[in-house]
Amino acid sequence: MKYLKIVSVNCKSLRRTQEFIRDLCNCNDIILLQETWLLPTELNLVEEISENHDSIATSAIDSSKRVLNGRPHGGVAILFNKKLTVKIIECGSPRLAAVEVKISPKNSLLVITVYMPHGNRKKFSEFCDFLQCIHLITKNYNGSDCLIMGDFNAHPHSKFGKHLESFCREHSYRFADKILLPATSYTYVSDQHKNKSWLDHCITTERVHRSLRRIAIDYTVKWTDHRCMRIEVDRNILTSSENLPGLPGERRKSLRIVYARLRSLKKCELPIRRKVSKRLLKRGPAKRMCFCCEQYR
């Protein structure tokens, strides 16, 4: 398969939406689910959804209590096509699940699904801690390109969303959906008030960002209060040996290459040459580099 098809959705109870999730399995290689609302004893339900997919799932419900108060909550799952070579990664939290997908003998794709905390100041601190936890997981798998999708509970203009964007800048991730989709996008519609928010996101390392051949929100989904986010990843780009800014272990070397290329921008035959004004060329290499990266994003 040239393209890896991946879909992410907050299903708001796996038991209630099994048939819809089965439909997602029919046309996707990897399915990322949040808010499965499963008890630890019910995790086998994920395995029964599709005979063509294996799975990993977590439960956020403490079943040791005799009486469970309130509605079910939390839990994430990943279903992946059996044709893929996959290694399950232990994350240590019911809010996270991860798999390492073998793309070629030398290349892997680390796929993480998340269901992030939201709400008050205490939850914001927890939100920040989980972002650092995710970053540690990606650092431990330094040889892999990384893709993080799920319900971040972070609208771009909220405190949570601004911190997520800052986190991406600090650690050289790409906020792919915010970069590539319209500013009017949304992934959540309140059942009660019909308010819309952009809570679900796709965060990537640089090479994965370059490999995205499609990213879209499926607004036809009505079986949950969230909308599916679908992406297609070009496996050929993930196996490329090209140095790209932002890749773990390659950033310093690749920046020197980009810097050197930009210093001779007038002489080179880059496709963006005609778009670079004389005024821009006078701004210095650093600003020219930012412009170059934006043109190739």
ZADO-1210 file (C-alpha; in nm, 4 decimals, padded with zeros to 6 digits):
<atoms>
<atom x="00.0000" y="00.0000" z="00.0000" code="MET" pos="1"/>
<atom x="00.1453" y="00.3352" z="-00.1065" code="LYS" pos="2"/>
<atom x="-00.0723" y="00.5446" z="00.1233" code="TYR" pos="3"/>
<atom x="-00.1454" y="00.4737" z="00.4877" code="LEU" pos="4"/>
<atom x="-00.5034" y="00.5722" z="00.5688" code="LYS" pos="5"/>
<atom x="-00.5619" y="00.6837" z="00.9266" code="ILE" pos="6"/>
<atom x="-00.8777" y="00.8139" z="01.0945" code="VAL" pos="7"/>
<atom x="-00.9280" y="00.9536" z="01.4456" code="SER" pos="8"/>
<atom x="-01.2561" y="01.0135" z="01.6316" code="VAL" pos="9"/>
<atom x="-01.3937" y="01.0563" z="01.9817" code="ASN" pos="10"/>
<atom x="-01.6566" y="00.7824" z="01.9636" code="CYS" pos="11"/>
<atom x="-01.8328" y="00.8687" z="02.2936" code="LYS" pos="12"/>
<atom x="-01.8938" y="00.5027" z="02.3928" code="SER" pos="13"/>
<atom x="-01.7603" y="00.2166" z="02.1862" code="LEU" pos="14"/>
<atom x="-02.0509" y="-00.0095" z="02.2797" code="ARG" pos="15"/>
<atom x="-02.2978" y="00.2371" z="02.1306" code="ARG" pos="16"/>
<atom x="-02.1001" y="00.3049" z="01.8111" code="THR" pos="17"/>
<atom x="-01.9525" y="-00.0352" z="01.7208" code="GLN" pos="18"/>
<atom x="-02.1233" y="-00.0579" z="01.3827" code="GLU" pos="19"/>
<atom x="-02.0010" y="00.2867" z="01.2777" code="PHE" pos="20"/>
<atom x="-01.6456" y="00.2026" z="01.3886" code="ILE" pos="21"/>
<atom x="-01.6657" y="-00.1190" z="01.1861" code="ARG" pos="22"/>
<atom x="-01.7428" y="00.0945" z="00.8805" code="ASP" pos="23"/>
<atom x="-01.4282" y="00.2985" z="00.9523" code="LEU" pos="24"/>
<atom x="-01.2269" y="-00.0242" z="00.9615" code="CYS" pos="25"/>
<atom x="-01.3493" y="-00.1142" z="00.6140" code="ASN" pos="26"/>
<atom x="-01.1762" y="00.1844" z="00.4558" code="CYS" pos="27"/>
<atom x="-00.8858" y="00.2691" z="00.6895" code="ASN" pos="28"/>
<atom x="-00.5595" y="00.1020" z="00.7922" code="ASP" pos="29"/>
<atom x="-00.5428" y="00.2572" z="01.1397" code="ILE" pos="30"/>
<atom x="-00.8353" y="00.3750" z="01.3523" code="ILE" pos="31"/>
<atom x="-00.7715" y="00.5916" z="01.6598" code="LEU" pos="32"/>
<atom x="-01.0525" y="00.6101" z="01.9166" code="LEU" pos="33"/>
<atom x="-01.1048" y="00.8261" z="02.2243" code="GLN" pos="34"/>
<atom x="-01.3655" y="00.8075" z="02.5014" code="GLU" pos="35"/>
<atom x="-01.4406" y="00.4399" z="02.4524" code="THR" pos="36"/>
<atom x="-01.6016" y="00.4281" z="02.8000" code="TRP" pos="37"/>
<atom x="-01.5067" y="00.0636" z="02.8504" code="LEU" pos="38"/>
<atom x="-01.4533" y="-00.1192" z="03.1781" code="LEU" pos="39"/>
<atom x="-01.1255" y="-00.3155" z="03.2076" code="PRO" pos="40"/>
<atom x="-01.3314" y="-00.6339" z="03.1640" code="THR" pos="41"/>
<atom x="-01.4826" y="-00.5023" z="02.8382" code="GLU" pos="42"/>
<atom x="-01.1630" y="-00.4263" z="02.6441" code="LEU" pos="43"/>
<atom x="-01.2126" y="-00.7437" z="02.4409" code="ASN" pos="44"/>
<atom x="-01.5017" y="-00.5646" z="02.2642" code="LEU" pos="45"/>
<atom x="-01.2430" y="-00.3688" z="02.0640" code="VAL" pos="46"/>
<atom x="-01.0955" y="-00.6926" z="01.9264" code="GLU" pos="47"/>
<atom x="-01.4392" y="-00.8057" z="01.8082" code="GLU" pos="48"/>
<atom x="-01.5068" y="-00.5025" z="01.5877" code="ILE" pos="49"/>
<atom x="-01.3097" y="-00.6162" z="01.2830" code="SER" pos="50"/>
<atom x="-01.1617" y="-00.9514" z="01.1900" code="GLU" pos="51"/>
<atom x="-00.9069" y="-00.7725" z="00.9695" code="ASN" pos="52"/>
<atom x="-00.7701" y="-00.5527" z="01.2483" code="HIS" pos="53"/>
<atom x="-00.5763" y="-00.6148" z="01.5687" code="ASP" pos="54"/>
<atom x="-00.6056" y="-00.3670" z="01.8548" code="SER" pos="55"/>
<atom x="-00.4794" y="-00.2132" z="02.1740" code="ILE" pos="56"/>
<atom x="-00.7110" y="-00.0455" z="02.4268" code="ALA" pos="57"/>
<atom x="-00.7080" y="00.1185" z="02.7693" code="THR" pos="58"/>
<atom x="-00.9747" y="00.1762" z="03.0333" code="SER" pos="59"/>
<atom x="-00.9930" y="00.4847" z="03.2554" code="ALA" pos="60"/>
<atom x="-01.2604" y="00.3350" z="03.4835" code="ILE" pos="61"/>
<atom x="-01.1666" y="00.2014" z="03.8264" code="ASP" pos="62"/>
<atom x="-01.3638" y="-00.1211" z="03.8466" code="SER" pos="63"/>
<atom x="-01.2364" y="-00.2051" z="04.1966" code="SER" pos="64"/>
<atom x="-01.5214" y="00.0013" z="04.3430" code="LYS" pos="65"/>
<atom x="-01.8430" y="-00.1912" z="04.3972" code="ARG" pos="66"/>
<atom x="-02.0536" y="00.1035" z="04.2871" code="VAL" pos="67"/>
<atom x="-01.9519" y="00.3209" z="03.9922" code="LEU" pos="68"/>
<atom x="-02.0617" y="00.6826" z="04.0331" code="ASN" pos="69"/>
<atom x="-02.1539" y="00.9017" z="03.7343" code="GLY" pos="70"/>
<atom x="-02.1421" y="00.8179" z="03.3669" code="ARG" pos="71"/>
<atom x="-01.8570" y="00.6144" z="03.2120" code="PRO" pos="72"/>
<atom x="-01.5565" y="00.8163" z="03.0998" code="HIS" pos="73"/>
<atom x="-01.2232" y="00.8091" z="02.9183" code="GLY" pos="74"/>
<atom x="-01.0350" y="00.5267" z="02.7557" code="GLY" pos="75"/>
<atom x="-00.8590" y="00.5122" z="02.4192" code="VAL" pos="76"/>
<atom x="-00.7991" y="00.2438" z="02.1554" code="ALA" pos="77"/>
<atom x="-00.6067" y="00.1807" z="01.8340" code="ILE" pos="78"/>
<atom x="-00.7157" y="-00.0665" z="01.5688" code="LEU" pos="79"/>
<atom x="-00.4591" y="-00.1512" z="01.2998" code="PHE" pos="80"/>
<atom x="-00.4754" y="-00.3642" z="00.9883" code="ASN" pos="81"/>
<atom x="-00.3262" y="-00.7115" z="01.0371" code="LYS" pos="82"/>
<atom x="-00.1224" y="-00.6667" z="00.7187" code="LYS" pos="83"/>
<atom x="00.0863" y="-00.4019" z="00.8960" code="LEU" pos="84"/>
<atom x="00.3926" y="-00.4912" z="01.1031" code="THR" pos="85"/>
<atom x="00.3193" y="-00.3273" z="01.4369" code="VAL" pos="86"/>
<atom x="00.4845" y="-00.3080" z="01.7772" code="LYS" pos="87"/>
<atom x="00.2675" y="-00.2016" z="02.0729" code="ILE" pos="88"/>
<atom x="00.4212" y="00.0709" z="02.2899" code="ILE" pos="89"/>
<atom x="00.3497" y="00.0893" z="02.6642" code="GLU" pos="90"/>
<atom x="00.2471" y="00.4448" z="02.7622" code="CYS" pos="91"/>
<atom x="00.1557" y="00.4006" z="03.1287" code="GLY" pos="92"/>
<atom x="-00.1642" y="00.6063" z="03.1133" code="SER" pos="93"/>
<atom x="-00.5261" y="00.5319" z="03.0133" code="PRO" pos="94"/>
<atom x="-00.5232" y="00.8649" z="02.8257" code="ARG" pos="95"/>
<atom x="-00.2601" y="00.7429" z="02.5795" code="LEU" pos="96"/>
<atom x="-00.2058" y="00.4493" z="02.3451" code="ALA" pos="97"/>
<atom x="00.0735" y="00.4037" z="02.0917" code="ALA" pos="98"/>
<atom x="00.1978" y="00.1675" z="01.8236" code="VAL" pos="99"/>
<atom x="00.5112" y="00.1649" z="01.6117" code="GLU" pos="100"/>
<atom x="00.4310" y="00.0809" z="01.2495" code="VAL" pos="101"/>
<atom x="00.7089" y="-00.0600" z="01.0329" code="LYS" pos="102"/>
<atom x="00.7225" y="00.1336" z="00.7054" code="ILE" pos="103"/>
<atom x="01.0432" y="-00.0214" z="00.5700" code="SER" pos="104"/>
<atom x="01.3368" y="-00.2200" z="00.7151" code="PRO" pos="105"/>
<atom x="01.4931" y="00.1084" z="00.8316" code="LYS" pos="106"/>
<atom x="01.1894" y="00.3315" z="00.8907" code="ASN" pos="107"/>
<atom x="00.9023" y="00.3303" z="01.1380" code="SER" pos="108"/>
<atom x="00.6060" y="00.5516" z="01.2156" code="LEU" pos="109"/>
<atom x="00.5154" y="00.6049" z="01.5795" code="LEU" pos="110"/>
<atom x="00.1384" y="00.6592" z="01.6051" code="VAL" pos="111"/>
<atom x="-00.0045" y="00.7939" z="01.9316" code="ILE" pos="112"/>
<atom x="-00.3673" y="00.8582" z="02.0182" code="THR" pos="113"/>
<atom x="-00.4574" y="01.0882" z="02.3071" code="VAL" pos="114"/>
<atom x="-00.7543" y="01.1947" z="02.5140" code="TYR" pos="115"/>
<atom x="-00.6391" y="01.5043" z="02.6989" code="MET" pos="116"/>
<atom x="-00.7767" y="01.6574" z="03.0203" code="PRO" pos="117"/>
<atom x="-00.9711" y="01.9827" z="03.0060" code="HIS" pos="118"/>
<atom x="-01.1426" y="02.2288" z="03.2352" code="GLY" pos="119"/>
<atom x="-01.0072" y="02.4286" z="03.5295" code="ASN" pos="120"/>
<atom x="-00.6571" y="02.5396" z="03.6359" code="ARG" pos="121"/>
<atom x="-00.5777" y="02.2009" z="03.7891" code="LYS" pos="122"/>
<atom x="-00.6689" y="02.0304" z="03.4623" code="LYS" pos="123"/>
<atom x="-00.4493" y="02.2759" z="03.2702" code="PHE" pos="124"/>
<atom x="-00.1501" y="02.1684" z="03.4787" code="SER" pos="125"/>
<atom x="-00.2369" y="01.8064" z="03.4048" code="GLU" pos="126"/>
<atom x="-00.2712" y="01.8940" z="03.0353" code="PHE" pos="127"/>
<atom x="00.0816" y="02.0390" z="03.0323" code="CYS" pos="128"/>
<atom x="00.2198" y="01.7317" z="03.2111" code="ASP" pos="129"/>
<atom x="00.0649" y="01.4973" z="02.9548" code="PHE" pos="130"/>
<atom x="00.2164" y="01.6942" z="02.6667" code="LEU" pos="131"/>
<atom x="00.5586" y="01.6460" z="02.8243" code="GLN" pos="132"/>
<atom x="00.4801" y="01.2774" z="02.8710" code="CYS" pos="133"/>
<atom x="00.3978" y="01.2498" z="02.4994" code="ILE" pos="134"/>
<atom x="00.7227" y="01.4244" z="02.4107" code="HIS" pos="135"/>
<atom x="00.9202" y="01.1798" z="02.6264" code="LEU" pos="136"/>
<atom x="00.7586" y="00.8867" z="02.4470" code="ILE" pos="137"/>
<atom x="00.8562" y="01.0303" z="02.1076" code="THR" pos="138"/>
<atom x="01.2119" y="01.0947" z="02.2286" code="LYS" pos="139"/>
<atom x="01.2461" y="00.7333" z="02.3425" code="ASN" pos="140"/>
<atom x="01.1666" y="00.6264" z="01.9857" code="TYR" pos="141"/>
<atom x="01.4140" y="00.8585" z="01.8208" code="ASN" pos="142"/>
<atom x="01.4378" y="00.6479" z="01.5062" code="GLY" pos="143"/>
<atom x="01.0676" y="00.6878" z="01.4296" code="SER" pos="144"/>
<atom x="00.8744" y="00.9626" z="01.2608" code="ASP" pos="145"/>
<atom x="00.5839" y="01.0586" z="01.4863" code="CYS" pos="146"/>
<atom x="00.2127" y="01.1194" z="01.4427" code="LEU" pos="147"/>
<atom x="-00.0075" y="01.2239" z="01.7365" code="ILE" pos="148"/>
<atom x="-00.3842" y="01.2409" z="01.6858" code="MET" pos="149"/>
<atom x="-00.6875" y="01.2514" z="01.9073" code="GLY" pos="150"/>
<atom x="-00.9066" y="01.4643" z="02.1285" code="ASP" pos="151"/>
<atom x="-00.6735" y="01.7289" z="02.2714" code="PHE" pos="152"/>
<atom x="-00.9646" y="01.9271" z="02.4203" code="ASN" pos="153"/>
<atom x="-00.7789" y="02.2359" z="02.2991" code="ALA" pos="154"/>
<atom x="-00.9604" y="02.4925" z="02.0862" code="HIS" pos="155"/>
<atom x="-00.6908" y="02.6976" z="01.9042" code="PRO" pos="156"/>
<atom x="-00.7847" y="03.0291" z="02.0713" code="HIS" pos="157"/>
<atom x="-00.8240" y="02.8866" z="02.4232" code="SER" pos="158"/>
<atom x="-00.5560" y="02.8704" z="02.6919" code="LYS" pos="159"/>
<atom x="-00.5144" y="02.4999" z="02.6194" code="PHE" pos="160"/>
<atom x="-00.4877" y="02.5565" z="02.2436" code="GLY" pos="161"/>
<atom x="-00.2313" y="02.8338" z="02.2764" code="LYS" pos="162"/>
<atom x="-00.0181" y="02.6174" z="02.5023" code="HIS" pos="163"/>
<atom x="-00.0415" y="02.3284" z="02.2548" code="LEU" pos="164"/>
<atom x="00.0795" y="02.5588" z="01.9772" code="GLU" pos="165"/>
<atom x="00.3645" y="02.6803" z="02.1976" code="SER" pos="166"/>
<atom x="00.4549" y="02.3188" z="02.2781" code="PHE" pos="167"/>
<atom x="00.4744" y="02.2399" z="01.9049" code="CYS" pos="168"/>
<atom x="00.7054" y="02.5355" z="01.8392" code="ARG" pos="169"/>
<atom x="00.9306" y="02.4500" z="02.1329" code="GLU" pos="170"/>
<atom x="00.9804" y="02.0870" z="02.0301" code="HIS" pos="171"/>
<atom x="00.9722" y="02.1295" z="01.6490" code="SER" pos="172"/>
<atom x="00.6407" y="01.9520" z="01.5916" code="TYR" pos="173"/>
<atom x="00.4012" y="02.0600" z="01.3180" code="ARG" pos="174"/>
<atom x="00.0430" y="02.1520" z="01.4143" code="PHE" pos="175"/>
<atom x="-00.0711" y="01.9902" z="01.0904" code="ALA" pos="176"/>
<atom x="-00.4479" y="02.0426" z="01.0957" code="ASP" pos="177"/>
<atom x="-00.4180" y="02.4050" z="01.2063" code="LYS" pos="178"/>
<atom x="-00.1624" y="02.4694" z="00.9314" code="ILE" pos="179"/>
<atom x="-00.3455" y="02.2917" z="00.6510" code="LEU" pos="180"/>
<atom x="-00.7171" y="02.3307" z="00.7279" code="LEU" pos="181"/>
<atom x="-00.9344" y="02.6472" z="00.7157" code="PRO" pos="182"/>
<atom x="-00.9528" y="02.8624" z="01.0285" code="ALA" pos="183"/>
<atom x="-01.3295" y="02.7998" z="01.0393" code="THR" pos="184"/>
<atom x="-01.2803" y="02.4245" z="01.0904" code="SER" pos="185"/>
<atom x="-01.4411" y="02.2450" z="01.3839" code="TYR" pos="186"/>
<atom x="-01.4436" y="01.8886" z="01.5180" code="THR" pos="187"/>
<atom x="-01.6973" y="01.9084" z="01.8018" code="TYR" pos="188"/>
<atom x="-02.0646" y="02.0101" z="01.8138" code="VAL" pos="189"/>
<atom x="-02.2348" y="02.0375" z="02.1530" code="SER" pos="190"/>
<atom x="-02.5464" y="01.8190" z="02.1730" code="ASP" pos="191"/>
<atom x="-02.7162" y="02.0686" z="02.4018" code="GLN" pos="192"/>
<atom x="-02.6321" y="02.4122" z="02.2580" code="HIS" pos="193"/>
<atom x="-02.4892" y="02.3164" z="01.9147" code="LYS" pos="194"/>
<atom x="-02.1768" y="02.5206" z="01.9885" code="ASN" pos="195"/>
<atom x="-01.8812" y="02.4292" z="01.7662" code="LYS" pos="196"/>
<atom x="-01.5189" y="02.3869" z="01.8728" code="SER" pos="197"/>
<atom x="-01.1948" y="02.2626" z="01.7185" code="TRP" pos="198"/>
<atom x="-01.0831" y="02.0143" z="01.9838" code="LEU" pos="199"/>
<atom x="-00.9303" y="01.7280" z="01.7836" code="ASP" pos="200"/>
<atom x="-00.5894" y="01.7712" z="01.6262" code="HIS" pos="201"/>
<atom x="-00.3058" y="01.6141" z="01.4302" code="CYS" pos="202"/>
<atom x="00.0496" y="01.6827" z="01.5517" code="ILE" pos="203"/>
<atom x="00.3454" y="01.5502" z="01.3507" code="THR" pos="204"/>
<atom x="00.7192" y="01.5576" z="01.3096" code="THR" pos="205"/>
<atom x="00.8494" y="01.7300" z="00.9965" code="GLU" pos="206"/>
<atom x="00.8804" y="01.4323" z="00.7615" code="ARG" pos="207"/>
<atom x="00.5310" y="01.3092" z="00.8494" code="VAL" pos="208"/>
<atom x="00.3973" y="01.6580" z="00.7806" code="HIS" pos="209"/>
<atom x="00.5606" y="01.6489" z="00.4364" code="ARG" pos="210"/>
<atom x="00.4161" y="01.3026" z="00.3744" code="SER" pos="211"/>
<atom x="00.0542" y="01.4089" z="00.4318" code="LEU" pos="212"/>
<atom x="-00.1295" y="01.3677" z="00.1039" code="ARG" pos="213"/>
<atom x="-00.4701" y="01.4381" z="00.2545" code="ARG" pos="214"/>
<atom x="-00.6082" y="01.5768" z="00.5773" code="ILE" pos="215"/>
<atom x="-00.9783" y="01.6412" z="00.6192" code="ALA" pos="216"/>
<atom x="-01.2584" y="01.6616" z="00.8747" code="ILE" pos="217"/>
<atom x="-01.5612" y="01.4470" z="00.7947" code="ASP" pos="218"/>
<atom x="-01.8581" y="01.6693" z="00.8763" code="TYR" pos="219"/>
<atom x="-02.1068" y="01.4022" z="00.7680" code="THR" pos="220"/>
<atom x="-02.0474" y="01.2067" z="01.0905" code="VAL" pos="221"/>
<atom x="-02.3512" y="01.2392" z="01.3194" code="LYS" pos="222"/>
<atom x="-02.3213" y="00.9307" z="01.5426" code="TRP" pos="223"/>
<atom x="-02.1016" y="01.1135" z="01.7948" code="THR" pos="224"/>
<atom x="-02.0659" y="01.4765" z="01.8996" code="ASP" pos="225"/>
<atom x="-01.7154" y="01.4822" z="01.7448" code="HIS" pos="226"/>
<atom x="-01.6258" y="01.4692" z="01.3766" code="ARG" pos="227"/>
<atom x="-01.3759" y="01.2261" z="01.2247" code="CYS" pos="228"/>
<atom x="-01.0361" y="01.3560" z="01.1197" code="MET" pos="229"/>
<atom x="-00.8938" y="01.1609" z="00.8254" code="ARG" pos="230"/>
<atom x="-00.5398" y="01.1647" z="00.6888" code="ILE" pos="231"/>
<atom x="-00.3408" y="00.9827" z="00.4221" code="GLU" pos="232"/>
<atom x="00.0340" y="00.9367" z="00.4653" code="VAL" pos="233"/>
<atom x="00.2674" y="00.8752" z="00.1691" code="ASP" pos="234"/>
<atom x="00.4891" y="00.5844" z="00.2740" code="ARG" pos="235"/>
<atom x="00.7473" y="00.6683" z="00.0044" code="ASN" pos="236"/>
<atom x="00.8261" y="01.0033" z="00.1673" code="ILE" pos="237"/>
<atom x="00.8684" y="00.8355" z="00.5055" code="LEU" pos="238"/>
<atom x="01.1339" y="00.6084" z="00.3545" code="THR" pos="239"/>
<atom x="01.3158" y="00.8993" z="00.1900" code="SER" pos="240"/>
<atom x="01.6725" y="00.9663" z="00.3066" code="SER" pos="241"/>
<atom x="01.6356" y="01.3417" z="00.2511" code="GLU" pos="242"/>
<atom x="01.7355" y="01.5570" z="00.5474" code="ASN" pos="243"/>
<atom x="01.4387" y="01.7602" z="00.6683" code="LEU" pos="244"/>
<atom x="01.4338" y="02.0360" z="00.9329" code="PRO" pos="245"/>
<atom x="01.2851" y="01.9214" z="01.2597" code="GLY" pos="246"/>
<atom x="01.3634" y="01.5502" z="01.2373" code="LEU" pos="247"/>
<atom x="01.5118" y="01.4054" z="01.5585" code="PRO" pos="248"/>
<atom x="01.8895" y="01.3911" z="01.5373" code="GLY" pos="249"/>
<atom x="01.9018" y="01.5684" z="01.1996" code="GLU" pos="250"/>
<atom x="01.7892" y="01.9220" z="01.2823" code="ARG" pos="251"/>
<atom x="02.1291" y="02.0886" z="01.3301" code="ARG" pos="252"/>
<atom x="02.2787" y="01.9367" z="01.0142" code="LYS" pos="253"/>
<atom x="01.9751" y="02.0108" z="00.8008" code="SER" pos="254"/>
<atom x="01.9545" y="02.3713" z="00.9194" code="LEU" pos="255"/>
<atom x="02.3132" y="02.4249" z="00.8044" code="ARG" pos="256"/>
<atom x="02.2151" y="02.2882" z="00.4627" code="ILE" pos="257"/>
<atom x="01.9045" y="02.5103" z="00.4409" code="VAL" pos="258"/>
<atom x="02.1033" y="02.8145" z="00.5592" code="TYR" pos="259"/>
<atom x="02.3711" y="02.7558" z="00.2952" code="ALA" pos="260"/>
<atom x="02.1113" y="02.7109" z="00.0210" code="ARG" pos="261"/>
<atom x="01.9290" y="03.0282" z="00.1163" code="LEU" pos="262"/>
<atom x="02.2472" y="03.2349" z="00.1080" code="ARG" pos="263"/>
<atom x="02.2709" y="03.1548" z="-00.2640" code="SER" pos="264"/>
<atom x="01.8994" y="03.1804" z="-00.3282" code="LEU" pos="265"/>
<atom x="01.9374" y="03.4141" z="-00.6267" code="LYS" pos="266"/>
<atom x="02.1521" y="03.1633" z="-00.8117" code="LYS" pos="267"/>
<atom x="01.9597" y="02.8470" z="-00.7336" code="CYS" pos="268"/>
<atom x="01.6655" y="02.7037" z="-00.9229" code="GLU" pos="269"/>
<atom x="01.4235" y="02.6560" z="-00.6350" code="LEU" pos="270"/>
<atom x="01.0552" y="02.6635" z="-00.7369" code="PRO" pos="271"/>
<atom x="00.9922" y="02.9507" z="-00.4977" code="ILE" pos="272"/>
<atom x="01.2632" y="03.1748" z="-00.6451" code="ARG" pos="273"/>
<atom x="01.0141" y="03.3754" z="-00.8477" code="ARG" pos="274"/>
<atom x="00.8100" y="03.4434" z="-00.5330" code="LYS" pos="275"/>
<atom x="01.0969" y="03.5966" z="-00.3362" code="VAL" pos="276"/>
<atom x="01.1115" y="03.9736" z="-00.3669" code="SER" pos="277"/>
<atom x="01.4302" y="04.1797" z="-00.3452" code="LYS" pos="278"/>
<atom x="01.2995" y="04.3246" z="-00.0224" code="ARG" pos="279"/>
<atom x="01.2701" y="03.9770" z="00.1298" code="LEU" pos="280"/>
<atom x="01.6231" y="03.8862" z="00.0211" code="LEU" pos="281"/>
<atom x="01.7550" y="04.1858" z="00.2176" code="LYS" pos="282"/>
<atom x="01.5962" y="04.0621" z="00.5436" code="ARG" pos="283"/>
<atom x="01.8723" y="03.8140" z="00.6161" code="GLY" pos="284"/>
<atom x="01.9025" y="03.4350" z="00.6032" code="PRO" pos="285"/>
<atom x="01.6947" y="03.3643" z="00.9140" code="ALA" pos="286"/>
<atom x="01.3799" y="03.5303" z="00.7802" code="LYS" pos="287"/>
<atom x="01.4387" y="03.3877" z="00.4324" code="ARG" pos="288"/>
<atom x="01.4546" y="03.0425" z="00.5922" code="MET" pos="289"/>
<atom x="01.1171" y="03.0949" z="00.7601" code="CYS" pos="290"/>
<atom x="00.9678" y="03.1973" z="00.4262" code="PHE" pos="291"/>
<atom x="01.1201" y="02.8935" z="00.2551" code="CYS" pos="292"/>
<atom x="00.9815" y="02.6518" z="00.5128" code="CYS" pos="293"/>
<atom x="00.6344" y="02.8030" z="00.4806" code="GLU" pos="294"/>
<atom x="00.6413" y="02.7601" z="00.1021" code="GLN" pos="295"/>
<atom x="00.7329" y="02.3939" z="00.1326" code="TYR" pos="296"/>
<atom x="00.5080" y="02.3031" z="00.4252" code="ARG" pos="297"/>
</atoms>
